[in-house]
Amino acid sequence: MRQLASQPVERSVELANCPPGPVGLEPGASQAQATTAWPAPLDVHPNPWNEQDLARRLCHVLDIAQQAVKRLAPNGYTDSVEPGNNVRPEKVISETALLLVAASGAAEHDDVRAHVEKVAQLLIFHARSERMLLGACLEPALALDFAQAHVCLHRLGYHDPAFDKLLRKSLHSQARFGHERVPHRMLEQEWLMNGCKRPRPSSLKRTPRAALNSVLNHPMDLLNGSRDDIYAFTHALIYATDFNLYPHRLPREKAVILAEAEVALARCLDEQDYDLAAEVLLAWPLTGKSWSAAAAFGFQVLARVEDEAGFLPAPSTRLERLNSLQGSERRAYLLATAYHTVYVMGLLCAAALQPGRTPPLEISTRGVRNGSASAILQFLELDDRKAHWRVDFDRLKDRERDAIAGLLLNIALRRKAVQRDFGALHKLLEIAYVLGLAGTPAASQAAELLERVASVSRWSAPRSV
């Protein structure tokens, strides 16, 4: 798009003052009280989520992005009490630009397009500031990292030939490749280079070399892996698909990738890691596959939590600390600790607004086995722990609960593996086999885990005599 249409929107949102309710927004143009969904393509659920609601949520995120640029882009945020909350300005600037690229895929919605235009105009100064230019100049191996926001703006039609010329000097320097990167970061670099070249869709059908070495091409450790493993998975998928704007071919079958995504989603929901849960949910709209029952349920949880809090909450935002602050300090703390999770919800809504990617409003109950949810739920209730997802689960009808029995199984397998309760793990696999749920990546890895544990037990038994 050469230039995004600009239309004034008279509304500002103070994140710190967002009341509980529909995303914390005062009624406005992007919060129209429509109840009729847009016409859905034939390959999506017959009763999709209301697109106007998705657009409203995305516009709310873009409103918060304006605040982030104004308050955090100049100098970032420094937290003397909890240094882990420190935010560098480059991070805010780059992530805001990434959000704009994602939102541009939903620019057919006038309000979204106007919001993207407004944020982009604010971001240009910071994206092409002397700080960013000097960073790309002095550290050529990190040139694209400093230039990420510039590249994203370039893709949106905001060009700067002078910045391009200086960037090319760094990209042609001897030290250009002098920084070691893991595969998903290599994919990010390739994604940025493609953004510089503005390639045509026909030139991007191959599978990126970095994707072959990434977790997109190799199964994750779904039971004992780290949070960073899931982060690598979600980011590799983002860069490989390019938000469906110019997607690459994925290294494995989409169904296989989504089966692993379901396990990762179960973990994130159970740990109330909504930042990562929203990133995992991107797997469905970014691959163009129909939303599974588990994914549809996950989106319902995130939307409900967002509606109640006014924004999607982040684990780094401490309510005790927040309540101890006032005025500008409170607003800065909340914005710095929560903006990233808020942005991820924006990425998800933007992807869901693309044709054929909208999540279903209701959970499909086709082919479910009655009583399967209750058979697995007994293992979860033994933990005497209730995550937020239980609120949404308790509201479901019996058949809808049975439809997400696979999600419950993934949660239970993960919990028991972490607890090293191998007896319960074995019982879960027996029940999963009877219910026809054993053909999943988590169940397969759990069976392998039990085999390894049994081997260790046999090996160590004689040594203990």
C-alpha positions as CSV (number, residue, x, y, z in Angstrom):
1,M,0.0,0.0,0.0
2,R,1.5,3.3,-1.1
3,Q,-0.1,5.4,1.6
4,L,-2.5,4.5,4.3
5,A,-5.6,6.5,4.4
6,S,-5.7,9.0,7.2
7,Q,-8.9,9.8,9.0
8,P,-9.0,11.6,12.4
9,V,-10.2,9.5,15.2
10,E,-11.1,11.6,18.3
11,R,-10.4,9.1,21.0
12,S,-7.5,8.5,23.4
13,V,-7.1,5.7,25.9
14,E,-5.2,5.9,29.1
15,L,-4.1,2.3,29.8
16,A,-3.8,2.9,33.6
17,N,-7.4,4.0,33.7
18,C,-9.0,1.3,31.6
19,P,-12.0,0.1,33.6
20,P,-13.3,-3.5,33.5
21,G,-15.7,-4.0,30.6
22,P,-15.5,-4.3,26.8
23,V,-11.7,-3.8,26.4
24,G,-11.8,-0.7,28.5
25,L,-12.8,1.7,25.7
26,E,-15.3,4.4,25.7
27,P,-17.9,3.9,23.0
28,G,-16.5,5.2,19.7
29,A,-16.2,4.6,16.0
30,S,-14.1,1.4,16.4
31,Q,-16.4,0.1,19.1
32,A,-19.6,0.0,17.1
33,Q,-22.4,-2.0,18.7
34,A,-22.8,-4.4,15.8
35,T,-24.1,-7.9,16.4
36,T,-24.0,-9.2,12.8
37,A,-20.8,-10.9,11.6
38,W,-19.3,-10.0,8.2
39,P,-20.1,-12.5,5.5
40,A,-17.7,-15.4,6.0
41,P,-15.9,-17.3,3.2
42,L,-17.2,-20.8,2.6
43,D,-14.1,-22.5,4.2
44,V,-14.6,-21.1,7.7
45,H,-17.0,-21.9,10.5
46,P,-20.6,-21.0,9.6
47,N,-20.9,-19.0,12.8
48,P,-17.6,-17.0,13.0
49,W,-16.5,-14.4,15.6
50,N,-17.8,-10.9,14.8
51,E,-15.2,-9.2,12.7
52,Q,-16.2,-5.8,13.9
53,D,-15.4,-6.9,17.4
54,L,-12.0,-8.1,16.3
55,A,-11.4,-4.8,14.5
56,R,-12.4,-3.0,17.7
57,R,-10.0,-5.0,19.8
58,L,-7.2,-4.3,17.3
59,C,-7.9,-0.6,17.3
60,H,-7.8,-0.6,21.1
61,V,-4.3,-2.1,20.8
62,L,-3.3,0.5,18.3
63,D,-4.5,3.2,20.7
64,I,-2.2,1.8,23.4
65,A,0.6,1.7,20.8
66,Q,0.3,5.4,20.4
67,Q,0.8,5.8,24.2
68,A,3.8,3.4,24.0
69,V,5.4,5.4,21.3
70,K,4.9,8.7,23.1
71,R,6.0,7.6,26.5
72,L,8.5,4.8,25.9
73,A,10.1,5.4,22.5
74,P,12.1,8.5,23.5
75,N,14.0,6.9,26.4
76,G,12.5,3.5,27.2
77,Y,11.7,2.7,30.8
78,T,14.0,2.1,33.8
79,D,12.7,0.3,36.9
80,S,15.1,0.7,39.9
81,V,13.1,-1.7,42.0
82,E,12.7,-4.5,39.5
83,P,15.4,-4.1,36.8
84,G,13.8,-7.0,34.9
85,N,11.1,-4.6,33.8
86,N,13.6,-2.3,32.1
87,V,12.6,-1.6,28.5
88,R,15.0,-0.3,25.9
89,P,13.5,2.3,23.4
90,E,14.7,0.2,20.5
91,K,12.5,-2.7,21.6
92,V,9.4,-0.6,21.8
93,I,10.0,1.0,18.5
94,S,10.7,-2.3,16.7
95,E,7.7,-4.1,18.2
96,T,5.4,-1.3,17.4
97,A,6.5,-1.4,13.8
98,L,6.0,-5.1,13.7
99,L,2.4,-4.6,15.0
100,L,1.8,-2.1,12.2
101,V,2.9,-4.6,9.5
102,A,0.5,-7.2,11.0
103,A,-2.3,-4.7,11.2
104,S,-1.8,-3.7,7.6
105,G,-3.3,-7.1,6.6
106,A,-6.6,-5.9,8.1
107,A,-6.4,-2.4,6.5
108,E,-9.6,-3.0,4.5
109,H,-11.3,-2.0,7.8
110,D,-11.4,1.8,7.7
111,D,-10.9,2.3,11.4
112,V,-7.9,-0.1,11.5
113,R,-6.3,1.7,8.5
114,A,-6.8,5.1,10.2
115,H,-5.2,3.8,13.4
116,V,-2.2,2.3,11.6
117,E,-1.7,5.6,9.8
118,K,-1.7,7.6,13.1
119,V,0.7,5.3,14.8
120,A,3.0,5.2,11.8
121,Q,3.2,9.0,11.7
122,L,4.3,9.0,15.3
123,L,6.8,6.2,14.8
124,I,8.7,7.6,11.8
125,F,10.8,10.1,13.8
126,H,11.9,7.4,16.3
127,A,12.5,4.6,13.7
128,R,14.8,6.8,11.7
129,S,16.4,8.7,14.6
130,E,20.1,9.4,14.9
131,R,20.2,6.7,17.6
132,M,18.9,4.0,15.2
133,L,21.2,5.2,12.4
134,L,24.3,5.3,14.6
135,G,23.5,1.8,15.9
136,A,23.3,0.4,12.4
137,C,26.5,2.3,11.5
138,L,28.6,1.3,14.5
139,E,27.4,-2.3,14.8
140,P,26.9,-3.6,11.3
141,A,26.2,-7.1,12.5
142,L,23.2,-5.7,14.2
143,A,22.2,-3.3,11.4
144,L,18.9,-4.9,10.6
145,D,18.0,-5.1,14.3
146,F,18.4,-1.3,14.6
147,A,16.6,-0.8,11.2
148,Q,13.7,-3.1,11.8
149,A,11.2,-0.3,12.3
150,H,12.5,1.5,9.3
151,V,12.1,-1.7,7.2
152,C,8.5,-2.2,8.4
153,L,7.6,1.5,7.6
154,H,9.2,1.0,4.2
155,R,6.9,-1.9,3.6
156,L,3.9,0.3,4.6
157,G,4.9,2.9,2.0
158,Y,6.8,5.3,4.2
159,H,10.2,5.4,2.3
160,D,13.4,7.1,3.3
161,P,16.1,6.7,0.5
162,A,18.8,8.4,2.6
163,F,18.4,5.9,5.4
164,D,18.3,3.1,2.9
165,K,21.6,4.2,1.4
166,L,23.4,4.3,4.8
167,L,21.9,1.0,5.8
168,R,23.3,-0.6,2.6
169,K,26.8,0.4,3.6
170,S,26.5,-1.5,6.9
171,L,24.9,-4.5,5.1
172,H,27.8,-4.7,2.7
173,S,30.5,-4.4,5.4
174,Q,32.9,-7.1,6.3
175,A,31.4,-7.6,9.7
176,R,27.8,-8.0,8.4
177,F,27.5,-11.6,9.5
178,G,29.6,-11.3,12.6
179,H,26.9,-12.1,15.1
180,E,25.9,-15.6,16.0
181,R,22.1,-16.3,15.9
182,V,19.8,-19.2,16.7
183,P,17.5,-20.4,13.8
184,H,14.4,-18.3,14.6
185,R,16.6,-15.2,14.8
186,M,18.2,-16.1,11.4
187,L,14.6,-16.3,10.1
188,E,14.0,-12.8,11.5
189,Q,17.1,-11.5,9.6
190,E,15.9,-13.1,6.4
191,W,12.4,-11.6,6.9
192,L,13.9,-8.2,7.3
193,M,16.1,-8.5,4.3
194,N,13.1,-9.5,2.2
195,G,11.3,-6.4,3.6
196,C,14.2,-4.3,2.3
197,K,14.0,-5.9,-1.2
198,R,10.1,-5.7,-1.3
199,P,9.9,-9.2,-3.0
200,R,6.9,-10.4,-4.9
201,P,4.8,-13.3,-3.5
202,S,5.9,-15.6,-6.3
203,S,9.6,-15.4,-5.2
204,L,8.8,-16.7,-1.7
205,K,7.3,-20.1,-2.2
206,R,10.5,-21.9,-1.1
207,T,11.2,-23.0,2.5
208,P,13.8,-20.7,4.1
209,R,17.0,-22.5,5.0
210,A,16.8,-21.2,8.5
211,A,13.4,-22.8,8.9
212,L,14.9,-26.2,8.2
213,N,17.1,-25.9,11.3
214,S,14.3,-24.4,13.4
215,V,11.8,-25.9,15.8
216,L,9.3,-25.6,12.9
217,N,11.1,-28.6,11.4
218,H,11.8,-30.5,14.6
219,P,9.4,-31.6,17.4
220,M,9.5,-29.5,20.5
221,D,10.0,-31.1,23.9
222,L,6.3,-30.7,24.8
223,L,6.5,-32.0,28.4
224,N,9.7,-30.6,29.8
225,G,10.8,-27.9,27.3
226,S,11.4,-24.3,28.3
227,R,9.3,-21.3,27.7
228,D,12.0,-20.1,25.3
229,D,11.3,-23.2,23.1
230,I,7.7,-22.1,22.6
231,Y,8.8,-18.5,22.0
232,A,11.2,-19.8,19.3
233,F,8.3,-21.8,17.7
234,T,5.9,-18.8,17.6
235,H,8.5,-16.4,16.2
236,A,9.8,-18.7,13.6
237,L,6.2,-19.2,12.4
238,I,5.6,-15.4,12.3
239,Y,8.7,-14.8,10.1
240,A,8.1,-17.8,7.9
241,T,4.5,-16.9,7.1
242,D,5.0,-13.1,7.2
243,F,1.5,-12.6,8.6
244,N,0.1,-14.2,5.4
245,L,1.3,-11.2,3.4
246,Y,4.1,-13.0,1.5
247,P,4.2,-16.5,3.2
248,H,7.0,-19.1,2.7
249,R,6.4,-22.8,2.5
250,L,6.6,-24.4,5.9
251,P,9.1,-27.3,6.4
252,R,6.6,-29.7,7.9
253,E,2.9,-30.4,7.3
254,K,0.7,-27.8,8.8
255,A,-1.4,-30.4,10.7
256,V,1.8,-31.6,12.4
257,I,2.8,-28.1,13.4
258,L,-0.7,-27.3,14.7
259,A,-0.8,-30.5,16.8
260,E,2.3,-29.3,18.6
261,A,0.8,-25.9,18.9
262,E,-2.2,-27.3,20.7
263,V,0.1,-28.8,23.4
264,A,1.9,-25.5,23.7
265,L,-1.4,-23.7,24.0
266,A,-2.5,-26.0,26.8
267,R,0.6,-25.2,28.8
268,C,0.3,-21.5,28.3
269,L,-3.4,-21.4,29.3
270,D,-2.7,-23.5,32.4
271,E,0.2,-21.3,33.4
272,Q,-1.8,-18.1,32.6
273,D,0.9,-17.0,30.3
274,Y,-1.3,-15.0,28.0
275,D,1.6,-13.3,26.1
276,L,2.7,-16.7,24.8
277,A,-0.8,-18.1,24.6
278,A,-1.8,-15.4,22.1
279,E,1.4,-16.0,20.1
280,V,0.7,-19.7,19.9
281,L,-2.9,-19.0,18.8
282,L,-1.4,-17.2,15.8
283,A,-0.6,-20.7,14.4
284,W,-4.1,-21.2,13.2
285,P,-4.8,-18.0,11.3
286,L,-1.1,-17.9,10.0
287,T,-1.4,-21.4,8.5
288,G,-4.9,-20.9,7.2
289,K,-6.2,-24.0,8.8
290,S,-9.5,-24.2,10.5
291,W,-9.5,-23.4,14.2
292,S,-9.6,-26.5,16.3
293,A,-11.9,-26.8,19.3
294,A,-8.9,-26.2,21.6
295,A,-7.8,-23.1,19.7
296,A,-11.4,-21.7,19.6
297,F,-11.6,-22.3,23.4
298,G,-8.2,-20.6,23.9
299,F,-9.4,-17.5,22.0
300,Q,-12.5,-17.4,24.1
301,V,-10.4,-17.4,27.3
302,L,-8.1,-14.6,26.0
303,A,-11.0,-12.5,24.9
304,R,-12.9,-12.9,28.2
305,V,-9.7,-12.1,30.2
306,E,-9.1,-9.0,28.0
307,D,-12.7,-7.8,28.4
308,E,-12.5,-8.1,32.2
309,A,-9.1,-6.5,32.7
310,G,-9.4,-3.9,29.9
311,F,-6.3,-5.3,28.2
312,L,-4.6,-8.7,28.1
313,P,-2.6,-8.8,31.3
314,A,1.1,-9.6,31.5
315,P,2.8,-11.8,34.1
316,S,5.4,-9.0,34.7
317,T,2.7,-6.6,35.9
318,R,2.6,-6.9,39.7
319,L,-0.7,-5.6,41.1
320,E,0.8,-4.9,44.6
321,R,3.4,-2.7,42.9
322,L,0.9,-1.1,40.6
323,N,-1.4,-0.2,43.4
324,S,1.5,1.4,45.3
325,L,2.2,3.9,42.4
326,Q,0.3,7.0,41.4
327,G,0.0,9.4,38.5
328,S,2.6,9.2,35.8
329,E,4.7,6.6,37.6
330,R,1.7,4.3,37.7
331,R,1.0,4.8,34.0
332,A,4.6,4.3,33.0
333,Y,4.9,1.1,35.0
334,L,1.7,-0.4,33.6
335,L,2.6,0.6,30.0
336,A,6.1,-0.7,30.2
337,T,5.2,-4.1,31.8
338,A,2.0,-4.7,29.8
339,Y,2.5,-3.2,26.3
340,H,4.1,-6.3,24.8
341,T,1.3,-8.7,25.8
342,V,-1.3,-6.1,24.6
343,Y,0.6,-6.0,21.2
344,V,0.4,-9.7,20.9
345,M,-3.3,-9.7,21.2
346,G,-3.3,-7.1,18.4
347,L,-1.2,-9.4,16.2
348,L,-3.7,-12.2,16.9
349,C,-6.8,-10.0,16.0
350,A,-5.1,-8.7,12.9
351,A,-4.3,-12.2,11.7
352,A,-7.9,-13.3,12.5
353,L,-9.3,-10.5,10.5
354,Q,-7.8,-11.8,7.2
355,P,-10.3,-13.6,4.9
356,G,-10.9,-17.2,6.0
357,R,-9.0,-16.8,9.3
358,T,-11.7,-15.8,11.7
359,P,-12.1,-18.0,14.8
360,P,-15.5,-19.7,15.4
361,L,-17.9,-18.1,17.9
362,E,-18.8,-21.6,19.2
363,I,-16.8,-24.8,19.8
364,S,-17.6,-27.5,17.3
365,T,-18.9,-30.7,18.9
366,R,-18.7,-32.8,15.8
367,G,-17.5,-36.4,16.5
368,V,-17.0,-35.9,20.3
369,R,-17.1,-38.9,22.7
370,N,-19.4,-38.3,25.6
371,G,-17.8,-38.3,29.0
372,S,-14.2,-37.9,27.8
373,A,-13.7,-34.5,29.5
374,S,-14.8,-35.8,32.9
375,A,-12.5,-38.8,32.6
376,I,-9.5,-36.6,32.3
377,L,-10.7,-33.7,34.5
378,Q,-10.4,-35.9,37.6
379,F,-6.6,-35.9,37.3
380,L,-6.6,-32.1,37.2
381,E,-8.9,-31.7,40.1
382,L,-6.5,-33.7,42.3
383,D,-4.0,-30.7,42.1
384,D,-6.5,-28.4,43.9
385,R,-5.5,-25.6,41.5
386,K,-7.8,-23.5,39.3
387,A,-6.4,-21.5,36.4
388,H,-8.4,-18.8,34.7
389,W,-9.4,-21.2,31.9
390,R,-11.6,-23.1,34.4
391,V,-14.0,-20.1,34.5
392,D,-14.6,-20.5,30.7
393,F,-14.6,-24.3,30.9
394,D,-17.3,-24.4,33.6
395,R,-19.6,-22.3,31.3
396,L,-19.4,-24.8,28.5
397,K,-22.1,-27.4,27.7
398,D,-21.2,-31.0,28.3
399,R,-20.5,-31.8,24.7
400,E,-18.4,-28.6,24.3
401,R,-16.3,-29.8,27.3
402,D,-15.9,-33.2,25.6
403,A,-14.8,-31.4,22.4
404,I,-11.8,-30.0,24.2
405,A,-10.9,-33.2,26.0
406,G,-7.6,-33.3,24.0
407,L,-6.7,-29.9,25.6
408,L,-7.4,-31.2,29.0
409,L,-5.3,-34.3,28.3
410,N,-2.4,-32.0,27.2
411,I,-2.7,-30.0,30.4
412,A,-2.8,-33.1,32.6
413,L,0.2,-34.8,30.8
414,R,2.3,-31.6,31.2
415,R,1.4,-31.3,34.9
416,K,2.1,-34.9,35.7
417,A,5.4,-34.9,33.8
418,V,6.6,-31.8,35.7
419,Q,5.5,-33.4,39.0
420,R,7.3,-36.6,38.0
421,D,4.1,-38.5,38.8
422,F,4.8,-41.3,36.4
423,G,2.1,-43.5,37.7
424,A,-0.6,-40.9,36.9
425,L,1.1,-40.3,33.5
426,H,0.7,-44.0,32.7
427,K,-3.0,-44.0,33.8
428,L,-3.6,-40.9,31.7
429,L,-2.2,-42.7,28.6
430,E,-4.4,-45.7,29.3
431,I,-7.5,-43.5,29.4
432,A,-6.4,-41.5,26.4
433,Y,-6.1,-44.8,24.4
434,V,-9.6,-45.8,25.4
435,L,-11.0,-42.4,24.4
436,G,-9.1,-42.3,21.1
437,L,-6.9,-39.4,22.2
438,A,-3.6,-41.1,22.3
439,G,-2.5,-40.2,18.8
440,T,-1.2,-36.8,19.8
441,P,2.4,-35.5,20.1
442,A,2.1,-35.0,23.9
443,A,0.8,-38.6,24.4
444,S,3.6,-40.0,22.2
445,Q,6.3,-38.1,24.1
446,A,4.8,-39.2,27.4
447,A,5.0,-42.8,26.3
448,E,8.6,-42.4,25.3
449,L,9.3,-40.7,28.6
450,L,7.8,-43.7,30.5
451,E,9.9,-46.1,28.4
452,R,13.1,-44.1,29.3
453,V,12.2,-44.0,33.0
454,A,11.6,-47.7,33.0
455,S,15.0,-48.3,31.4
456,V,16.7,-46.1,34.0
457,S,14.9,-48.0,36.7
458,R,16.0,-51.4,35.3
459,W,19.6,-50.1,34.9
460,S,19.8,-48.6,38.4
461,A,18.1,-51.5,40.3
462,P,21.2,-53.8,40.4
463,R,23.5,-50.9,41.3
464,S,21.4,-50.2,44.4
465,V,21.8,-53.7,45.8
